[in-house]
Amino acid sequence: MVSFLLLNLFPLFFLLSLSSITTVFSDLEADRSALLRLRDAVRGRTLRWNASSSNPCLWEGVKCNNVTNRVTDVRLPGDGLTGQLPPNSIGNLSELRVLSLRGNILSGPIPSDLGSCTKLRNLQLQGNRFSGKIPETLFTLKNLERLNLAQNSFSGDLSSAFNNLTKLRILYLENNQFTGLLPHLNSVTKLEEFNVSFNALTGSIPPRLDNFPSQTYLGTFLCGRPLDSCPSNGNKLSGGAIAGIIVGSVIALLLTLVIMFIIWRRYRSPEILQHAANSPMPLSPVQLPDIGFPSPVSIITAAEDQQFSNSFASRKREGKVVVQGGNDGLVLFGEDVEMFSLEELLRASAEVLGKGRVGTTYKAYVESGVQVIVKRLKNVCLSEKEFKRAIEDLGSLIHENLVPLRGYFYGTEEKLLIFEPMPRSLSMVLHGDNRRSLNWEIRSKIAIDVANGIQYLHSLDRDTTHGNIKSSNILLTEYYDACPTEFGLTRLVSNITSPNLNGYQAPEVTDSRKISKKADVYSFGVLLLELLTGKEPDSVLMEDGINLPSWVQSVGQEKWIIEVFDPELIRFDYFEDQMVRVLNLAISCTAQHPDRRPSMVEIRRSINEICA
């Protein structure tokens, strides 16, 4: 009897199993179709997806659950994606947990069907060109823990529907065009990080949100703790009155700044560039040779590595640099650059920013109002012809994560380089008073930006390297976009290797003019350790007698959280896994033997995967 029942039930079990397997494959095929629609609509790294493959889990940036065989993660940060997100693509990935499209060039509105991804926990769309209002369906994602829409062009009121996102821990909305009042977010009890700076928000800051630092609300029209108190006259001001007060305040501020600038220029004791302290030779127009330059010329540089991301191809100025120069020997790059003469530059008041391995750096204020960074080189070992060719090659390198070289002067006694000014260096922020502002989100973004810039240099040809990677040579924009500067300059000067005084230098380097790509990787690894530990590599070298990588490895992994990581990062314990993985990557970058270090291609990919 039992045998009879089993024989009759076996076909039923078989059919049920077959039906389950068919459903799994059907769901995966639906995920594949959704991703192919995304691939067809946006260009960039998605073009590398093998459309003929039936398994999207093998595609770059796509991750699946091994049990359900469904797509759970789509991570494509900084992959040169352009265009608009189409409907019936991402919104059809019903098992999606993580979506990271940050740092691309995506535009238009967010598709409303994104609200169908009800299991979504991590949504990162910052650093694109999305516009319009946030779709109401986004506020139905009740599992969302991390939402970052910063640095786009979103507009409209910030709806109180955010209160539906009860699991939110991180909410970044800065640098958009939001208006109206700030929602109270009383139901969002787990919120740990929050930023709405640089929006047109008005009114008072709700009590629920007044415990966040003042940087959270920079560039808004909000009032109340932690900002200035709101007006307490009991009468509500009309919108016109508020606008009038704002306009009047802005005008008064501008007038005050103009007056202060005039007083500063007249009465401060300026350090003139030609009389800069400790300079090897006073700059003077009389001493400079009348070199003269022909009409604008173009210099063709090496083609980009075809294996590197296609997204970078459009960021290089077609391999050419437009050179403009007069008969005073000062050469400026670019057709739209604001021109000034050598005499104006030499008369400019200047302040010393720092003294490094290749020379002294100044910020110069030209009388016409132009600000530039001037690098005064020392011990240049190239002939005039070789120097000009090398500098014009460097001037042709245009990338969003490199500080552009804007010009140069070659004289008998003086060799000057001119760079575009940027607000601050990573060293100033990381080791200064604003260190607390560098949360893990910002530090990981800086690491990705620097990796992008260095990888771009490494992709150009066999010999192109940076040569002097350190935190003082990483400049930051107002929004913490990171750009390496002074790339390629060590090849211009005599050997300046000081292995006992340079905490960033790879152990195999004996000639600073011959920095290899693997030596760059070592320096980048030290920079990662500096971001993670908050320690200055040169200071560790002088105080403890060992370099920063050796110090980190001397601490047992079980003590990393307490003894290695910057105390300012320990506050973000939910990023602990990311920080540990980046620390391990930094250790591999600083391996003693160059062959054991990863390439910048591998490093860039790893950081994107870890921090996406």
C-alpha positions, -999 to +999 in steps of 0.1 A: +000+000+000+028+024+009+047+016-022+015+022-042+011+057-027+048+066-032+046+055-069+015+077-074+029+107-055+063+107-072+050+123-104+034+150-083+067+158-065+085+158-098+061+182-113+062+206-083+101+206-084+101+212-121+077+241-117+099+256-090+130+253-111+112+268-141+100+298-119+136+305-107+150+305-142+120+326-154+127+352-126+164+353-135+156+358-172+133+387-162+162+403-143+184+398-173+159+415-196+156+444-172+194+449-171+196+447-209+170+475-211+193+495-188+223+486-210+205+498-241+195+531-225+228+542-208+263+540-222+295+534-204+307+503-185+274+485-192+286+481-228+310+454-215+281+432-204+279+401-226+244+404-240+246+368-253+252+354-219+221+339-202+235+346-167+236+383-157+252+373-124+285+371-142+283+407-155+306+433-140+288+453-112+260+428-109+257+405-079+231+377-073+219+357-043+233+322-046+201+307-031+174+325-049+195+331-080+181+366-083+199+399-089+204+417-055+231+443-062+238+467-091+270+487-084+282+509-113+298+539-096+319+562-117+315+541-149+308+569-173+270+561-176+251+587-196+215+592-206+183+586-186+172+556-166+144+539-186+112+526-170+108+488-168+145+483-161+158+487-126+122+489-113+117+453-125+145+440-102+121+430-074+149+414-053+173+444-055+189+454-022+217+477-034+217+502-062+248+524-066+250+546-097+269+575-081+295+596-099+281+591-134+265+616-159+229+603-157+202+629-162+164+633-162+139+621-136+141+590-114+117+564-129+086+561-107+087+523-110+118+523-087+093+521-060+086+485-070+120+475-055+105+471-021+135+453-007+159+481-016+181+490+014+209+511-001+202+537-029+231+559-040+225+583-069+248+612-059+270+631-083+248+628-114+225+652-132+191+639-121+164+666-121+128+671-113+109+661-081+116+629-061+089+604-072+063+597-045+068+560-050+103+564-036+088+571-002+072+537-001+106+519+002+102+512+039+133+490+040+156+518+028+184+524+052+207+546+031+196+573+006+221+596-011+207+620-037+234+647-033+249+668-061+221+666-086+194+690-097+164+677-078+138+704-071+105+709-053+094+708-016+109+682+007+078+661+013+069+649+048+065+615+031+101+610+042+085+600+075+075+567+059+112+557+056+114+546+092+146+525+087+167+554+073+201+558+089+217+580+063+201+607+042+221+630+020+203+657+000+229+684-003+237+705-034+202+703-051+174+728-056+150+718-029+127+746-016+102+750+012+103+738+048+124+711+063+103+680+072+103+670+109+112+634+102+098+624+136+092+588+125+128+584+112+142+575+146+173+557+134+187+587+114+225+590+121+238+610+092+219+638+075+228+667+052+206+692+033+232+720+027+232+742-003+195+741-010+169+769-010+152+756+022+136+782+045+121+783+080+132+768+113+151+736+119+128+711+136+138+700+171+142+664+158+171+676+136+188+703+156+214+679+170+233+677+137+263+700+132+259+733+115+277+720+084+245+700+078+227+733+069+253+754+051+240+774+021+204+774+031+180+800+045+172+779+076+174+793+112+174+779+147+198+756+165+225+749+156+224+780+133+214+816+143+181+820+162+150+826+142+132+860+144+111+862+176+089+892+169+057+871+169+046+884+135+050+862+105+070+878+078+056+876+043+075+858+016+083+892+000+097+905+033+118+874+037+131+877+002+139+914+008+158+906+039+178+879+021+187+902-008+196+930+015+218+907+036+236+894+005+243+929-008+255+941+026+278+910+028+292+917-006+299+953+002+316+943+034+338+918+016+348+943-011+357+969+016+377+943+035+395+932+004+405+968-005+418+974+030+437+941+030+453+949-004+463+984+007+475+979+042+488+943+045+525+938+041+523+916+010+549+890+002+556+898-034+565+868-055+597+883-067+608+888-031+595+855-016+613+843+015+641+818+010+639+819-028+671+810-045+670+840-068+648+871-067+623+871-096+627+902-117+616+909-153+650+923-160+667+889-154+643+870-177+653+863-212+632+876-241+625+841-255+595+847-277+571+821-290+555+814-323+518+815-330+497+789-311+508+753-316+494+719-308+512+690-292+500+655-297+503+632-267+502+594-265+468+577-271+449+563-242+451+527-232+423+510-250+417+486-221+409+515-198+373+526-192+357+542-223+342+568-199+375+586-197+380+591-235+358+622-236+376+639-207+409+643-225+411+674-247+415+652-278+452+648-270+460+684-277+470+715-258+465+750-272+495+771-262+493+809-260+524+830-253+537+865-258+573+877-262+578+878-224+583+840-222+551+833-202+530+805-218+494+798-209+474+768-220+438+769-234+419+791-258+395+804-231+421+810-204+422+846-189+455+861-201+480+880-180+516+890-185+547+879-168+552+914-154+517+912-138+525+878-123+558+891-109+540+921-093+513+899-078+511+896-040+516+860-030+515+837+000+536+806+005+515+774+006+543+749+011+578+737+002+581+703-013+605+680-031+604+699-064+601+734-052+580+760-034+543+766-040+526+800-038+491+813-043+494+845-064+468+873-066+472+890-099+460+927-100+433+918-127+416+896-101+430+863-113+442+838-087+467+811-097+489+786-080+526+791-089+551+763-085+587+776-084+608+746-095+643+740-082+672+719-097+656+715-131+678+690-151+662+693-186+673+715-214+649+743-225+636+723-254+631+691-233+614+711-205+589+728-229+580+695-246+575+678-212+554+706-198+532+709-229+526+672-228+516+675-191+493+704-200+474+683-225+463+659-198+427+668-189+407+647-165+381+655-139+403+640-112+435+659-121+444+695-113+450+711-148+484+726-156+476+761-169+510+774-181+547+778-175+577+801-177+613+790-186+640+815-178+677+813-172+673+814-135+636+807-129+613+779-140+576+785-130+545+763-134+510+777-132+481+756-119+444+762-115+436+771-079+416+749-056+404+757-020+424+733+001+445+701+002+437+668+018+465+673+042+451+706+054+417+691+061+428+656+074+453+671+098+436+704+106+407+717+126+380+704+101+390+667+105+356+658+120+340+668+087+358+639+069+333+611+076+338+577+060+316+586+030+338+615+022+371+597+027+360+567+006+349+592-021+384+608-020+400+574-023+379+566-054+386+600-070+424+598-065+424+562-078+405+575-109+431+602-115+461+580-110+447+552-131+441+577-159+478+586-158+488+550-158+466+542-188+483+567-211+515+549-218+542+526-203+562+554-187+535+579-175+533+580-137+525+606-110+558+603-091+549+622-060+516+610-044+510+624-010+481+641+009+495+676+003+494+669-034+457+659-033+435+690-037+399+692-028+370+712-042+343+728-021+323+695-024+353+673-016+360+661-051+397+651-050+422+659-077+459+649-076+483+677-086+521+680-095+520+648-115+551+641-136+572+668-121+598+646-104+611+638-139+620+674-145+644+678-116+676+663-104+674+632-082+659+642-049+654+609-033+654+610+005+643+575+016+648+582+053+626+613+052+597+604+029+570+582+044+553+578+010+582+565-010+584+529-021+615+510-007+629+502-041+630+538-053+666+550-057+661+577-083+631+601-081+632+606-118+624+570-124+593+563-104+575+532-117+538+525-117+542+500-089+560+527-069+530+549-074+508+521-061+529+520-029+525+557-024+487+554-030+486+526-005+502+549+021+477+575+012+449+550+019+464+542+053+466+580+060+429+583+053+421+554+076+444+562+105+445+600+104+483+598+109+508+617+089+533+592+073+563+615+076+555+621+113+552+584+120+586+578+103+603+604+125+586+596+158+586+558+157+615+551+133+593+528+112+570+537+083+532+538+084+526+504+066+550+486+091+533+503+120+498+492+109+510+456+103+526+455+137+492+459+153+471+427+154+440+427+133+418+422+163+430+456+176+426+476+144+393+492+154+408+505+187+444+512+178+446+517+140+415+535+128+412+572+132+389+578+163+368+601+141+359+570+120+350+547+149+317+567+151+306+551+119+307+515+130+282+504+103+310+510+078+334+489+098+335+461+072+343+486+044+371+502+064+387+468+072+385+457+035+401+490+024+428+486+050+436+452+037+438+466+002+462+493+014+484+467+030+486+448-003+494+481-021+524+486+003+539+452-002+577+453+000+581+435-034+567+455-063+554+424-081+531+416-052+513+450-054+481+452-075+478+474-105+458+507-104+431+490-126+426+464-099+428+489-071+402+512-087+378+483-093+383+470-057+376+504-040+345+509-062+332+474-052+340+479-015+326+514-011+298+514-036 
